[in-house]
Structure formats: C-alpha cells, structure tokens
Amino acid sequence: MPLHCGQFQLDLSRPLVMGIVNVTPDSFSDGGRGADAALNHALQLLDEGADILDVGGESTRPGAASVSEQEELDRVLPVLEGLRGAPVPLSIDTSKPAVMRAALAAGASMVNDVNAFQADGAFEAVVASDAALCMLHRQGDAQTMQQQPVYEDVVAEVMAFLHGRIKVAKQFGISPGRIVADPGFGFGKTLEHNLTLLRELDTFSCLGVPVLAGLSRKSMIGVLTGRGVDQRVFGSVAAALLAVEHGAQIVRVHDVSGTVDALKVWHALRYQ
Ligand SMILES: Nc1nc2ncc(COP(=O)(O)OP(=O)(O)O)nc2c(=O)[nH]1
C-alpha cells in the first residue's frame, strides 16, 4: 500500500530515504544553519536522491532548549516556501499544532511529530489535510528522556504506545494509508533498548503502517564506533541498512547520498 502524502503517493516497494533539513542553531548534528543555508542544503539532499525532505526548526535532542512557536515558524516557513513545488514531499518536524497548520499551508505534505500528536489540537491540525503523519515513541521529554530510561519490555511498551496512537488517529478519521510509525531510537532509550528495538524492528509490521527509523549520527552510533558526531556517516549508513533489513520502509538520515547507494545495493541483492 503506498503512503498517502498530500499530492504524493509514495511507493513503498523500495525503502525511502528522508533527508534531514535542520534549521536550528543547536541540533546535535548539522545545526547552525539559517534559512538560506538550510534551503541550499535541502536542494543538495534532493540532488543526492532524497525521497522526502524533513524540515525541523526545533532541536529534539536530549536537553534541547524549547523554542517559541513564532521562532519555530520564523525558521521553517522560509525554507518550506523556498522548497514549494519540490518534486518530493516536504515534511515538517514539529510538535506544535500551529506550526503544523502553517507548514501545511506553506506546502508541507507530511507532519513528523516526535510527540505523536499528543498536544491539544495536534490531530485537529492535520485531520482535514491529506498529509501523512509520522508518530514517534518517546519516553519522557527532551529534558528528561535520557536521564534513566527504564522498560519492562521495551518492544512491547513501544508497540503498545504506537498502537494506541494509531487507534486515536483512526478515531479522528485519519486513514492508515497516511500513517507512519517510528519507535523513536534515542528518545528515552539506552543503547541496549535501541539495539533490541533494531533487532526486533520486524515485529512493528503488525501495526499495519510503514515503519520509519531514525538512527542517523545518533549517540548510539557514536558509542558503538567511538566516532564524533561528524564522523558517523559509515556507522549511520550501516544502521540504516540494518533498519531496512529489519523491516523499516523509511529511514531518516543526514547523509542521503551514502544511504541511497547502500540501499540500491540492498535492493538489488534482495529483488533483482
Ligand atoms: N520521526 C523522527 N523524527 C526525528 N526528529 C528528530 C530526531 C533527532 O535528530 P536530528 O533532527 O538530527 O537532531 P535535532 O533534533 O537535534 O535537530 N530524530 C527523529 C527520529 O528518529 N524520527
């Protein structure tokens, strides 16, 4: 079943690459860009083969300072306007309903919410659109999530949360064909939790919606490789490949070109 994403029907017969476009001064990786630089970066990711562009104006990394609605709008809207008419869907990475609405009006056709549309008015902000929704599991919030993540059974608990959010989305009349689920690597998880989720990612297919995995340049890659955040391309490409091998249909990455190449090899091996 394709992913309905505004005027786009995304073919999921091959894994899709979501390119990260951070318009933030403080993202854990590749932040520090203003709108012009972010727009140029987005165009570069398009050239590298991104299937979706995910524009974010607020860092979601552990301990990140929150950003006002207006500040977030001031960051993302110029980039979305500059990308209007792009040949791929534009996604807005936000948890604020007002930013969702404004981004959809500015041409976004996907809303990526690390808070899984739990804010008051979040589902209402997207229901009337035909945008896709990505719902992520997070334990705690940016300030608390990495202090001491604890689960009885991380897969079962993440699965139950996502199942519950999908159920609520459907109650709002949002069709499953618009929904993407994301276990939230690094969002209130230890390294062991992340590895368990990656090993058992296939089980999330029971949710009946595409799975998105965001592992790119995250601290788990740093711990496993001993590399600093700007030296994690190879580890991140390996992680994206493993996520796809374990059932992810979309991978959210900083390094589009390397990921696209790796997935071309994977796809040929699997299907040619
Ligand atoms: N669906 C989804 N969205 C996400 N948004 C932000 C980040 C954090 O990564 P990044 O955007 O590079 O960092 P920052 O939030 O500091 O800008 N990770 C995910 C993720 O894993 N899945």
The ligand as an SDF file (V2000), in Angstrom:
LIG
                    3D

 22 23  0  0  0  0  0  0  0  0999 V2000
   10.4580   10.6140   13.0000 N   0  0  0  0  0  0  0  0  0  0  0  0
   11.6050   11.0100   13.5820 C   0  0  0  0  0  0  0  0  0  0  0  0
   11.8630   12.3170   13.7580 N   0  0  0  0  0  0  0  0  0  0  0  0
   13.0310   12.7120   14.3660 C   0  0  0  0  0  0  0  0  0  0  0  0
   13.2810   14.0360   14.5450 N   0  0  0  0  0  0  0  0  0  0  0  0
   14.4480   14.4320   15.1370 C   0  0  0  0  0  0  0  0  0  0  0  0
   15.3700   13.4850   15.5250 C   0  0  0  0  0  0  0  0  0  0  0  0
   16.6520   13.9450   16.1310 C   0  0  0  0  0  0  0  0  0  0  0  0
   17.6030   14.0250   15.1150 O   0  0  0  0  0  0  0  0  0  0  0  0
   18.0200   15.4250   14.4260 P   0  0  0  0  0  0  0  0  0  0  0  0
   16.8380   16.0900   13.8250 O   0  0  0  0  0  0  0  0  0  0  0  0
   19.1670   15.2230   13.5420 O   0  0  0  0  0  0  0  0  0  0  0  0
   18.5360   16.2500   15.6610 O   0  0  0  0  0  0  0  0  0  0  0  0
   17.8780   17.5060   16.3300 P   0  0  0  0  0  0  0  0  0  0  0  0
   16.5560   17.0550   16.8280 O   0  0  0  0  0  0  0  0  0  0  0  0
   18.8650   17.8850   17.3880 O   0  0  0  0  0  0  0  0  0  0  0  0
   17.7440   18.5610   15.2430 O   0  0  0  0  0  0  0  0  0  0  0  0
   15.1590   12.1500   15.3600 N   0  0  0  0  0  0  0  0  0  0  0  0
   13.9780   11.7500   14.7780 C   0  0  0  0  0  0  0  0  0  0  0  0
   13.6730   10.3550   14.5790 C   0  0  0  0  0  0  0  0  0  0  0  0
   14.4410    9.4390   14.9440 O   0  0  0  0  0  0  0  0  0  0  0  0
   12.4900   10.0390   13.9840 N   0  0  0  0  0  0  0  0  0  0  0  0
  1  2  1  0
  2  3  2  0
  2 22  1  0
  3  4  1  0
  4  5  1  0
  4 19  2  0
  5  6  2  0
  6  7  1  0
  7  8  1  0
  7 18  2  0
  8  9  1  0
  9 10  1  0
 10 11  2  0
 10 12  1  0
 10 13  1  0
 13 14  1  0
 14 15  2  0
 14 16  1  0
 14 17  1  0
 18 19  1  0
 19 20  1  0
 20 21  2  0
 20 22  1  0
M  END
$$$$
